[in-house]
Amino acid sequence: MTIEPKIPYKIYLSEDEMPKNYYNVRADMKKKPAPLLNPGTLEPMTAEELGGVFCDELVQQELNNTDQLIPIPQDIRDFYKMYRPSPLVRAYCLEEKLGTPAKIYYKFEGNNTSGSHKLNSAIAQAYYAKKQGLKGVTTETGAGQWGTALSMACAYLDLDCKVYMVKVSYEQKPFRREVMRTYGASVTPSPSETTTVGRKILAEHPGTTGSLGCAISEAVETATSTEGYRYVLGSVLSQVLLHQSIIGQETMAAMDKYNIDPDIIIGCAGGGSNLGGLISPFMGRKLRGENDYRFIAVEPKSCPSLTRGQYVYDFCDTGKVCPLAKMYTLGSGFIPSPNHAGGLRYHGMSSIVSELYDEGLIEARSYEQTEVFEAAEEFARCEGILPAPESSHAIKAAIDEALKCKENGEEKTIVFGLTGTGYFDMVAYQQYNDKTMSDYIPTDDEIRDSLSGVPQFPGNETK
Ligand SMILES: Cc1ncc(COP(=O)(O)O)c(C=O)c1O
């Protein structure tokens, strides 16, 4: 008889057990994600074209559909040691509260000053920029987690960092802004008068409070017009999912130590980076026919790109200065209602996640924000961690799946990504506690309207 070892509340790996390679799920995908297209020629973007915007090494990673493992440079691994490996937590208290036979685990990525998983890719992108001898990088940030993470990475490597922050967040989250400035970044509310595209957007939409799509356009323009700068992005791109594969690899290593095999793996999905990173190695096993898992992507009902968008080529930004990506999209002109999960308010989705979803390998569902905050509070009260609104989408789905197990008497093992903490989201929690939080779900007409801006060319028609 084998005696099952008691699973600790937290499973920690040692520093030596941290992955030494990024895992590239595209290598195991039979049908590869569609390439980025040049919007002028509709031909796949070449390394040379991409090199004008992104760092050289990151361009290679973006285009690499074949190498399964990509070594993580020692300098990046040394930085990771400052806050990794992150714990895989058995949510014993939540299980007890729900009275479920399900076993619930979460991978906690909020244990660094940026408060989220974004630092995993920020340090990689900043490292390659530094290695190329660049002076600095530009980026956009919505809720502020990505901008904070990049500021931290740039401070460490002594790189300049220019952040365009969606205006509404800039005004609502002054402390996020100050954290970025403390790490030495310059933070500009977007849309701004500092770029041509910003001035155009302001002229067309006076008084707009901005969107991620606008901020991306401004950051790209600044990078391409400033000597020694490149643009970096916190999600959506395949290179970002590659860096985030460290989350899934650590999760798998921790579970393997105790012979645990999950049944269901859940992640919130904004641009798809944490979800993609968490599921990648498990998806690899599934794609290679070694094992089977259910994967669930969770998004807000106010910005339902997977559940209500269409799978076509679209612009990644509002100003239409970026390449075209094939993805589930609501249209690059889609301005989501002011949902508090700022990191999930993006019109599109990673092309890797989109392809896997289109092939039926990932499920997707959406929730209203009040039900998400209800789950967040339930989780905070028993597990102690105050979750980010984005992460709370995954919590809600994990709770729902655990309650289904209770109904059916099933002992499934559920893992979800707890991507960050919600200390800068207290206005949202206040609204929830005061019962003044509202839910806005776009109508079919609104989505059809914004999809009408999708570029039309043969094979790319929207339905
Ligand atoms: C805490 C947190 N979770 C999730 C997300 C969603 O991003 P992604 O889908 O790229 O993981 C964000 C984005 O800002 C975030 O800050």
The ligand as an SDF file (V2000), in Angstrom:
LIG
                    3D

 16 16  0  0  0  0  0  0  0  0999 V2000
   -3.2570   40.9370  -11.9760 C   0  0  0  0  0  0  0  0  0  0  0  0
   -3.5260   40.7270  -13.4290 C   0  0  0  0  0  0  0  0  0  0  0  0
   -4.0740   39.5590  -13.8160 N   0  0  0  0  0  0  0  0  0  0  0  0
   -4.3610   39.3340  -15.1060 C   0  0  0  0  0  0  0  0  0  0  0  0
   -4.1280   40.2790  -16.0710 C   0  0  0  0  0  0  0  0  0  0  0  0
   -4.5150   39.9590  -17.4850 C   0  0  0  0  0  0  0  0  0  0  0  0
   -3.4720   39.9340  -18.3740 O   0  0  0  0  0  0  0  0  0  0  0  0
   -3.0690   38.6100  -19.1510 P   0  0  0  0  0  0  0  0  0  0  0  0
   -4.3110   38.0790  -19.7890 O   0  0  0  0  0  0  0  0  0  0  0  0
   -2.0520   39.0500  -20.1090 O   0  0  0  0  0  0  0  0  0  0  0  0
   -2.5100   37.6850  -18.1380 O   0  0  0  0  0  0  0  0  0  0  0  0
   -3.5360   41.5040  -15.7230 C   0  0  0  0  0  0  0  0  0  0  0  0
   -3.2360   42.5170  -16.7500 C   0  0  0  0  0  0  0  0  0  0  0  0
   -2.9180   43.6370  -16.4940 O   0  0  0  0  0  0  0  0  0  0  0  0
   -3.2310   41.7260  -14.3610 C   0  0  0  0  0  0  0  0  0  0  0  0
   -2.6690   42.8590  -13.9810 O   0  0  0  0  0  0  0  0  0  0  0  0
  1  2  1  0
  2  3  1  0
  2 15  2  0
  3  4  2  0
  4  5  1  0
  5  6  1  0
  5 12  2  0
  6  7  1  0
  7  8  1  0
  8  9  2  0
  8 10  1  0
  8 11  1  0
 12 13  1  0
 12 15  1  0
 13 14  2  0
 15 16  1  0
M  END
$$$$
